[in-house]
């Protein structure tokens, strides 16, 4: 088995009505669910700059997670399913996923067309024909 890893950049659009603390809370909720899967790691994306007046620590980009998994693990469909389930329970939220420059926005997850698009995207990023 190869040691190759896949990194997925996840950006959560939690809605304009949420303040920064609430956005952090929903991001942590999603991270917790993803950590329950067979993924290598789910980290907060560091922003590189600390806002003026902020407490010391690593600044992060609100709503952004970096998911690392083994390329041969076959867990990508499980991650997508978990994200779809999470979105169903959290109205007015959407997520974009990016792997190696290939990006998809996930919203309105109850739509059959959206599911077909997600399946085609998974096939494309895994190098299969849709």
VOGU-630885 format. One line per 4 residues: their letters; for each residue x, z, y of C-alpha. Coordinates in pm, 1 decimal. Layout:
A) X,Z,Y ~ ...
//
This chain:
XXXX) 0.0,0.0,0.0 ~ 129.7,-91.6,343.0 ~ 185.6,169.9,613.7 ~ 19.9,-57.9,868.7
XXXX) -230.9,110.5,1099.3 ~ -525.8,-15.9,1300.5 ~ -597.6,133.4,1640.4 ~ -944.8,109.6,1788.4
XXXX) -997.0,178.4,2156.5 ~ -1345.6,322.6,2206.0 ~ -1499.0,348.3,2552.4 ~ -1820.5,543.3,2585.9
XXXX) -2061.5,463.4,2866.4 ~ -2246.0,793.1,2881.3 ~ -2471.9,697.2,3170.7 ~ -2449.2,745.3,3545.3
XXXX) -2670.1,1053.3,3537.4 ~ -2401.5,1262.0,3363.1 ~ -2132.1,1448.0,3553.9 ~ -1770.8,1462.7,3433.4
XXXX) -1823.0,1784.4,3236.4 ~ -2121.9,1637.9,3050.6 ~ -1929.2,1314.3,2982.2 ~ -1646.2,1519.1,2835.2
XXXX) -1896.5,1710.2,2620.9 ~ -2059.3,1399.0,2470.0 ~ -1717.0,1242.0,2412.1 ~ -1608.0,1554.8,2223.8
XXXX) -1928.5,1540.3,2015.6 ~ -1857.7,1182.3,1911.4 ~ -1490.8,1263.2,1843.6 ~ -1594.9,1549.2,1617.3
XXXX) -1821.3,1318.3,1413.8 ~ -1549.4,1055.5,1381.9 ~ -1295.1,1314.8,1265.9 ~ -1526.4,1384.1,970.9
XXXX) -1454.4,1031.8,841.7 ~ -1145.2,912.4,655.0 ~ -959.8,820.0,973.5 ~ -600.9,905.8,1053.6
XXXX) -673.6,1049.3,1396.6 ~ -911.1,1039.7,1692.4 ~ -735.7,1119.2,2019.9 ~ -842.7,1133.3,2381.0
XXXX) -686.4,848.7,2580.3 ~ -439.6,982.4,2835.2 ~ -481.0,844.4,3184.5 ~ -126.3,917.0,3301.4
XXXX) -220.1,1080.8,3630.3 ~ -354.5,1422.8,3718.0 ~ -623.9,1426.5,3987.2 ~ -543.1,1625.8,4300.5
XXXX) -649.5,1987.4,4256.1 ~ -690.6,1958.9,3878.3 ~ -561.1,2221.4,3639.8 ~ -234.4,2152.5,3459.8
XXXX) -249.4,1959.4,3135.1 ~ -262.5,1604.1,3008.5 ~ -515.9,1405.4,3210.5 ~ -750.6,1195.6,2999.6
XXXX) -977.8,900.3,3065.0 ~ -1333.4,1031.2,3038.7 ~ -1523.3,867.9,2756.5 ~ -1219.7,699.8,2599.4
XXXX) -1097.2,767.9,2245.4 ~ -820.8,608.7,2037.5 ~ -906.8,593.5,1667.3 ~ -618.4,536.9,1424.6
XXXX) -677.8,440.2,1063.0 ~ -496.8,275.4,774.6 ~ -540.6,-102.3,781.1 ~ -623.2,-109.4,411.1
XXXX) -865.1,182.1,417.6 ~ -1187.1,-18.9,453.5 ~ -1334.1,254.4,673.4 ~ -1413.6,29.6,973.9
XXXX) -1775.8,-37.4,864.9 ~ -1821.5,339.5,815.9 ~ -1690.3,405.1,1168.0 ~ -1929.6,144.3,1310.6
XXXX) -2220.2,297.1,1115.6 ~ -2134.4,644.8,1245.2 ~ -2117.3,515.5,1601.3 ~ -2451.9,335.2,1561.3
XXXX) -2610.7,652.4,1424.7 ~ -2464.5,857.8,1709.3 ~ -2595.0,608.8,1967.2 ~ -2942.7,619.9,1812.3
XXXX) -2948.9,996.3,1872.2 ~ -2813.3,966.7,2229.1 ~ -3036.5,740.1,2435.8 ~ -2903.0,547.9,2735.6
XXXX) -2549.8,532.0,2600.2 ~ -2338.6,236.5,2494.3 ~ -1992.7,196.4,2347.5 ~ -1732.3,-76.5,2358.6
XXXX) -1474.0,-110.9,2082.8 ~ -1150.1,-304.9,2104.3 ~ -901.1,-396.6,1833.0 ~ -603.2,-620.1,1917.0
XXXX) -780.7,-770.4,2217.5 ~ -1107.1,-837.9,2031.8 ~ -1385.8,-643.6,2201.5 ~ -1752.2,-573.0,2128.7
XXXX) -2015.3,-375.5,2318.7 ~ -2256.2,-175.2,2103.8 ~ -2596.5,-95.4,2248.9 ~ -2957.8,-139.6,2143.9
XXXX) -2837.7,-71.0,1789.1 ~ -3183.0,-101.2,1633.3 ~ -3172.7,-479.9,1687.5 ~ -3103.3,-692.1,1378.5
XXXX) -2921.5,-944.8,1597.6 ~ -2686.7,-671.8,1720.8 ~ -2611.4,-570.2,1359.4 ~ -2527.7,-929.8,1269.2
XXXX) -2297.0,-955.2,1571.6 ~ -2122.8,-631.5,1473.2 ~ -2074.5,-753.2,1115.3 ~ -1931.3,-1082.7,1242.7
XXXX) -1696.2,-891.0,1475.0 ~ -1575.6,-670.4,1187.9 ~ -1506.3,-980.8,978.3 ~ -1318.6,-1144.8,1264.8
XXXX) -1092.5,-845.4,1336.0 ~ -1020.6,-808.9,964.5 ~ -920.5,-1175.8,946.3 ~ -1218.2,-1288.9,738.3
XX) -1452.6,-1571.3,821.7 ~ -1788.5,-1441.8,954.6
//
